[in-house]
Amino acid sequence: MIVDLTGLSFFGSGGISDMLVATERAARETRFLGYVVGNNRSVVRPLSVIGLLDRLPIYATVQQAKAAATPDDLSGVGVSSL
């Protein structure tokens, strides 16, 4: 699954917590999960401040996230925009 966060204007602790839970679940179930943040400071800044920017599957574009996934990862899966 690819989650596009580029349209968010606010990203707080609830969103960060949901990201962590979803990322752990995807890893446990060996499923692809990528977050597209682009240059959205509302998302990039909090993740950077708490040290998660380099620890989560973050991509600048949907195309980069798709390139990181295998074809099986993306079969029947779309992009979810929040």
C-alpha positions as a printed NumPy array, in Angstrom:
array([[ 0.   ,  0.   ,  0.   ],
       [ 1.148,  3.496, -0.759],
       [-0.167,  6.324,  1.408],
       [ 0.123,  9.817, -0.051],
       [ 0.534, 12.388,  2.731],
       [ 1.458, 15.301,  0.481],
       [-1.933, 16.991,  0.892],
       [-1.921, 17.163,  4.689],
       [-1.822, 20.554,  6.371],
       [-1.415, 19.144,  9.909],
       [ 0.33 , 15.997, 11.102],
       [ 0.403, 15.383, 14.843],
       [ 1.101, 12.653, 17.348],
       [-2.014, 10.666, 16.431],
       [-0.903, 10.419, 12.807],
       [ 2.627,  9.495, 13.815],
       [ 1.32 ,  6.781, 16.133],
       [-0.903,  5.387, 13.37 ],
       [ 2.086,  5.371, 11.008],
       [ 4.174,  3.382, 13.463],
       [ 1.414,  0.845, 14.087],
       [ 0.729,  0.41 , 10.363],
       [ 4.436,  0.1  ,  9.558],
       [ 4.946, -2.569, 12.227],
       [ 1.879, -4.469, 11.027],
       [ 2.965, -4.348,  7.386],
       [ 6.417, -5.641,  8.356],
       [ 4.915, -8.42 , 10.462],
       [ 2.673, -9.462,  7.557],
       [ 5.466, -8.934,  4.983],
       [ 3.405, -6.415,  3.041],
       [ 4.7  , -3.331,  1.275],
       [ 3.833,  0.001,  2.845],
       [ 5.268,  3.296,  1.689],
       [ 4.494,  6.86 ,  2.705],
       [ 4.76 ,  9.646,  0.145],
       [ 5.545, 12.974,  1.795],
       [ 7.122, 15.028, -0.987],
       [ 8.358, 18.277,  0.509],
       [ 5.354, 18.691,  2.819],
       [ 6.847, 20.368,  5.902],
       [ 3.719, 19.542,  7.93 ],
       [ 4.745, 15.879,  7.709],
       [ 8.512, 16.03 ,  7.21 ],
       [ 9.248, 18.341, 10.15 ],
       [ 7.651, 16.293, 12.978],
       [ 9.099, 13.036, 11.63 ],
       [12.524, 14.639, 11.403],
       [12.385, 16.168, 14.901],
       [11.619, 12.829, 16.56 ],
       [14.114, 10.884, 14.437],
       [11.7  ,  8.816, 12.372],
       [12.26 , 10.295,  8.932],
       [15.08 ,  7.864,  8.165],
       [13.484,  4.921,  9.976],
       [10.202,  4.71 ,  8.066],
       [ 9.5  ,  3.834,  4.412],
       [ 9.304,  7.472,  3.236],
       [ 9.339,  8.495, -0.417],
       [ 9.308, 11.849, -2.182],
       [ 6.926, 10.745, -4.951],
       [ 4.375,  8.053, -5.69 ],
       [ 6.605,  6.919, -8.552],
       [ 9.535,  6.378, -6.147],
       [ 7.324,  4.377, -3.793],
       [ 6.061,  2.239, -6.663],
       [ 9.64 ,  1.658, -7.826],
       [10.568,  0.401, -4.338],
       [ 7.79 , -2.186, -4.38 ],
       [ 7.706, -5.433, -6.304],
       [ 4.924, -6.051, -8.84 ],
       [ 3.35 , -8.521, -6.384],
       [ 3.313, -5.81 , -3.713],
       [ 1.261, -3.559, -5.942],
       [-1.133, -6.038, -7.547],
       [-4.645, -4.898, -6.782],
       [-3.364, -2.059, -4.598],
       [-3.893,  1.605, -5.219],
       [-2.626,  4.81 , -3.749],
       [-4.473,  6.187, -0.77 ],
       [-4.408,  9.951, -0.38 ],
       [-5.077, 11.507,  2.991]])
